[in-house]
Amino acid sequence: ISGRMIASDESEMQTLYRAALDNLVERRLILKAAAEKKVEIPEWVIDNQLREIVNHSFGGDMNRLQEEMARSKVSMSEYRNTVKEDILVRGMRQQMIEQFAFASPAAMKKEYADHPERYRQEGKVSVRVILLKPGKEGDGVPSLETRWAQIGEELAAGENFADMAIKYSADSHSKDGGLWADVNPAEAFRPEIADAIAKLEVGRVSSMINLDGWGFIVKKESETKTKQLSFAEAYDQISKNVREAAELKAYDEWIARLKDTAFIKIYPFEGM
């Protein structure tokens, strides 16, 4: 193992440790604030939350939860207290930031002007692919060129490309007629194929592309170009982004105020 890899692993461990530590500190600060405000959680609220946890995570079987607690050596009173704290933290966070969950027209216009890249509808294409796998010496499989010529003749005779994909393709989409629907070619295919797709007109079939002995034949079925959304078209997403940014800013400022009034001592982690 190289020293660089060890250093990278240690750096990642430190990052994860710091994130976990920050979350723990914030949780304790929020719980302290809740205690100072004398916030109380009724027992029936905790009971309802427990039922939701059992239904969602344990198939509605309380025995499975109790078995998991026994394995973890956690008592029911300890678990209920953790659930209560979770409710308190969520409630306090919501109470402190909900007043900032407002997207003003001015803030929305600024967001749209400052970050146009967030409000683009990326171009997509739908293509059909026939993938010809290479033959092995002596197996009697015709060459890629021979098979491509045969497919070309059948397409010229009016055969359907999707049927040809079902018949000839080794691609995982062959059962769907080789269809790759609404994809970004640069993400879905190798650059050589993405480049060929970019040059194709809708409805046209490419020449065979030989990549490491595999043959690719592509038909472009449809295409939508990248589009810059108007303010009206992007309204809901702009509003969501502005609200989330305002909530995050309010939360960070709130936590900073809580830290200013608290004494925090962090002990070094021996494994670091």
Buried (B, 14 or more C-beta within 10 A) or exposed (E): EEEEEEEEEEEEEEEEEEEEEEEEBBBBBBBEBBEEEEBEBEEEBBEEBBEEBBEEEBEEEEEEBBEEBEEEEEEEEEBBEEBBBBBBBEBBBEEBBEEBEEBEEEBBEEBBEEEEEEBEEEEBBBBBBBBBBEBEEEEEBEEBEEBBEEBBEBBEEEEEBBEBBBEBBEBEBBEBBBBBEEBEBEEBBBEEBBEBBEEBEEEEBBEBBBEEEBBBBBBBBEBEEEEEBEEEEBBEBBBEBBBEBBBEEBBEEBBEEBEEEEEEEEEEEEEE
